[in-house]
């Protein structure tokens, strides 16, 4: 029975996603290539590893055993690379971080920059994910460090405080809501919006509208927070962005910011790891650095 590391990573991704399609995407493989690898794994071992159904896949008893050993092997490989990297000149190490939209765009860049400058042989593999997926991926070993909303169930993960993410409304100075210090989200639903093209944060905002039985009147969807602020400042509509992003471009875009009084608009972000003792030395050093820069 011969499985390479790509096979093991793919199998874990499929098991954790409950889907060959999503698992293939997580492992960076096409659906056809992933399906062929999974068939070859079962054929080589002469064992059924996955039960396939209309609602996805789930591991058989043999598949559960393989998943257990795959996690152990991949973790030991990561530890080996990290520990050897301390002694090998020129050998590069990498730390994988999964973060939600606010952390990836508003908080992490400024906090990663000095650390990366001080550690030139360590690269960061940063991916944007929803908080619920971050928790699952860190628990499964696909990411060493996660940054997520503490409001989500994190199970047995180890958490450290990181930042407070406050969402605010951005609008032009002459907009109808510009004179307000705080507004409720429900009071904004009649106004035209400017939003993000995609991503966990926009899904979060759209979901809040759905809970109120409404849909945002979206005029345009853009790539970034600064673009939203520029549009809002020009009077094209209102947007909802992290306070840190709005503060950074307030003067250049001419926006005013209005607080959201809804509880969901203030989220506490946490760093999360599966086990601090299991982290590779680079990941442990980065975790300590990020925790030391935490804001409350």
Secondary structure, 3 states (H helix, E strand, C coil): CCCCHHHHHHHHHHHHHCCHHHHHHHHCCCHHHHHHHHHHHHHHHCCCCEEEECCEEEECHHHHHHHHHHHHHHHHHHHHHHHHHCCCCCCCEEEEEEECHHHHHHHHHHHHHHHHHHCCCEEEEEEECCHHHHHHHHHHCCCCEEEEECCCCCCCCEEEEEEEEEEEEEEECCCCCCCCCEECHHHHCCCEEEEECCCHHHHHHHHHHHHCCCCCEEEEEECCHHHHHHHHHCCCCEEEEEHHHHHHHHHHHCEEEEEECCHHHEEEEEEEECCHHHCCHHHHHHHHHHHHCCCC
